[in-house]
Amino acid sequence: MNMRALLVLVLLGACADDPVYVQPEAALEFTPGGEGPPPAAQLLLPIRLEAEIEATDRAARAAELGVDVPYVTRDDLDLSLEWTLQNLDPEPGIARIHINGANELYAYVPLAFVTDPEEEEVPPPLSGDVPLEVPGDGRRSGVFQEDLLAEASLDLELITRGGESPFAALLATHESLTEIAAGGAVLPRDAFASLVRLDITLFADRHMLLEYTLRVRDHREPPLLHEELADAADGELTVFAPADFAPPPP
């Protein structure tokens, strides 16, 4: 049985709150001295199409609040990213994993906040950027836990709809936050958007291989994840088109 078939069986036999691996393991390879940008990948969540009653209820809630209410909210999904770094060099090295991404409204691109590269610092990623020591010819594994990626979802809302500086949003934790001031409106917790895309970038000082897989706990009933995950037929998955967020001019 291939990996995708196994993932489908796991999903069909699981309760909504059981963790599901939404894609087979993927990899990024970093080669020092290579030309071009560092290796990067995007992970898209396989979200089913929105039902008519869901769209009607969401529109009513948006009219009540005076703000956009996303289809996929932060309370709907818990995300975690499992990873393993393999150092392909005999010398010990250091790697950094950057996690950025997008909700259905906006994507976070740190470089968009830099107008003068000679004077301005690039904001940090939504998650990651921790130096990870990997022994020569060795391996190291870890997880971006659910709480870290939930905080990343919230930070993206604070930076975009909340209008906060990335430095202010990302250098503090907001786990107890229940609302965000969004222009002249108030964005309550049930309207916080979830990440629906993860952007993964690998940086290293040695020849490194990053293997990773995304795990999701789906709390919506019926579940938001399509039962066939990324193998769903054309037209059965929601196609989000988030805009790269650009800060307003000073």
N, C-alpha and C positions, 0 to 999 in steps of 0.2 A: 504493500500500500504506500503511495507516495505521500509526502509531507502535507500537501494541500488537502488531500482527501482525509487524512488523519485530523487535520485542524477542523474540517467541517464536522466530522463525527463528534469531536470534543465539544464544539459549539452546540450542536443539536441535542446532546445529552446533558448539557449543563444548565444549572439555574442561572437566572439573570445576573446574580452577584458573583458567580464563579469566574475566576480569571481565565481569559481566553488569549492564546497567542494568535495574533491577527495576521501574521505573515511568517513564512519560513525565515530561518536565520540568514542575514545578509552580511556583507563585509565591505570595509573601506581599507585601502592600502596606501600608506604614506611612504614615499621614497625621498629621502633628503636630497637636495640639490636638483630636484625635478623642476621643470618649467611650469608656469601657470599656477592657478590657485590651488590650495590644499584640497584633498579629496573630500567630497561632500555628497549627501544623499537626502532625499525627501521621503518621509513615510506618510502616506495618506490613509486616514481611517476609512474603512469600507462602511459607510453610513447608508442605510436603506433610504428610499424615498419617503418624504413626509406624507402622512395620510391627510386627507382633506379635513377631518375633524381636528387634527393637530394644528394644521395651518390656520383654521378658523379660530381656535382657542388662543393661539399665539398672537394673531392679529388683534384680538379683543384685549389681550393683556398689554400689548404695545400701545394701543389707543388709550388705555387707562393710565399707563405710566408716562406716555409722551416720549418714549425711547424705543429703539430697536430691541426686540426680544429675540435672541438667537434660537434656532431650531435645536442646536446641541448646547446645552448649558453645562456649566462647571460641575453642578451636582449630579449630572447624568452619568458621567464616566469617571473612573479612576484609571490613570495611565501609569505604567512603569516600564522602564527600558533596561533590559538585562544586557550586559556587555562583557566581552573578554578581549583584552589586549594581548597580542603576541609579539614579542620583540624578535625580529628576524636577524638581528645583529648580535655578534658575540659580546659586544660591550653593553653595559647597562645604559638605559635611556629614560627619558621623561616624555610623557605624552599628555596632551590635554584634549578633552572632548568638549566641544561646544554644542549646546542644544538651544536652537531657536525654533521658530515655527509660526503658525498662523491659526487664528480662529476663523469663523466663516466671514468675518468682516474685514479683519486687518492681519497683515503679516509684519513681523518685527524684523527689520534689517538694520543692525547697529550702524553701519556706514552711512545710512541716510541722515544720521544726526551729526555728521561731521561735514562742515562746510569749508574748513581750513585744516587740512591734514598736518600742516607744520605747527599748528598751535593748539589744536583740539585733540583730546583723547577719545579713542573709540569706546563707546559704552560697552559694558560687559554683556555676555549672552544672557538669555533668559535663565539658563542653568548650565552648570559645568564650569570649565576653565580652571579646574583644580589640577595642580601638577601631580601626575601619577607616575611613580617610579616603577620601572619594569626591568627585572634583571636580564642580563645578556642571555639570549636564547631561552628566555623564560616567558611566563604568562602571568596575567593578573586579571581578575574578574571582579565585577561589582554590579550594582543596580542603581539607576536613578529611581528612587522610591516614589510611591504615589504622592506623598506629601510635597516632594520637591517639584513634581510636574503640575500638581494642583496650584502651588505657589506661582509657577511659571505662567499658568493660565490667568491667574489673578493679576500678576505683574503686567501682562500684555494688555489687559483691560485698563489698568491704571495709567499706562504709558499712552494708550490710544484714546479711548473714550474719556478717561479721567484727566488727560492732559498733563501728567506728571513727567518730570525729567526721568530718563532711564536710570540715571545714577541714584536718584532719590527712591525710585520704585524698587530697584534691584538690590539695594544695599540695606533693605529693611525687610522684615517679615510681616505678613498681614493676615495671619490665619484666623484672627477673630473679627476681621472686617465684615460687616453685614451690608454696607451700601457704599456707593461711590458717587461723588458729585460729578455729574457729566454735563458741563455747560450749565444751562438753567434748569436741568432736571436732576432727579435722583435715581440712580441705577441700583435697585435692590439685589440681594444675593440671588434670587431666582431668575434674574436676567443677566447674571455673569456668564460670559461665553466660555466654552471649553476649547482647548486646542483641538483642532481636527487635522493638523499637519505638524509633523516634527521635522526640523531641518538639522541634520547632524553633520558636523565638520570635525575632522581629525587633524591635529597638529602634533608633531613629534620631532625629536632631534636624532632619531635613529630610524632604520627601516622597520616599520610597525604595521601590523594587521589588526584592524578592529572588527570583531564580529559582534552582531547585536540582533536583538529581536524585541518586538513591542508586545506587551501584555496589557489587556484591558479588562476592567470589571465594569459591566454595563448594568446600571441601576434602573433604566427606563423600562416600562412595561406598556406595550411590547418592546423588546430590545431594539436599540438603535442600530447595532451592528447587523449587517445583512447576514442571513444564515449561511450563505456561501462565501462570505468574506470577499476577498479580492477576485474570486472566481465567479462572482455574480455576472449575469448576462449584461450586455450593453443596454444602458438605459435604466438599470435597476439600482444604480448607486447615485447618491446625491453628488453633484459636481459643484464644489464651492469655488468661488472666484474672489478670494480676499485681495484687497488692494495693499500694496506695499505702503506702510504708513510713513508719511513724511511730516515732520513737525512743522507747525506754522512758523513763518518767518519772524524773527525777533522784532 
